[in-house]
Every structure is written in structure tokens, then in C-alpha cells.
Amino acid sequence: MSHTVNFFAGARAATQCSQWTTNATTVGELTHAIIEVFGPNLRPVLAASTLLIDGVSHCNVDPATPLPDNVQVDILPPFAGG
């Protein structure tokens, strides 16, 4: 099981990459892995972000939410002009 994570706007700036791959099985594992790899300064960005899991928006998603196999996760921080 592998997931593609796409970073946009402030998340891309904070991680300095646009795409990353992980084997996390839940949203909580995903966010923990991102913070472990890219650093704790990303925590507030993730907290304010919307996750798109295979194109479906998830705001304030429960960390126990399972990630289906081979999904694409987009991390969309708030940005101006919306």
C-alpha cells in the first residue's frame, strides 16, 4: 500500500517539495509521518489545511480515519483570494 501526497501553497513552501509517498494506514499516521519527515514547523500548516483524499474534501478529519489503498492525498492550506 502506497499513497501519493501532494503539497500545495504554504504546505509546499514548508516542505520544499510538491509530492511525497508514504505507507500510512490512517490520517493520524499520515500527519505524524509528514511531521517526522519535514519537521514540527509543519504542524500548524497541517492543522489549518483541508485534506483531499482521492478528490473528496475532509476538514477536521478524525485521525483514526483509515486511508484506502493507493489513494492520492492533497494537502491544501488556506490561501488568499478564494
Number of C-alpha atoms within 10 A of each C-alpha: 11 15 20 16 21 19 21 20 13 18 22 16 12 15 19 11 13 14 14 13 14 15 15 20 17 16 19 17 18 20 17 16 15 21 16 11 11 14 13 12 11 19 15 11 17 18 12 14 21 19 22 18 18 14 11 10 14 12 11 10 12 11 13 11 12 14 22 15 12 14 16 18 24 23 23 21 19 15 10 4 4 4
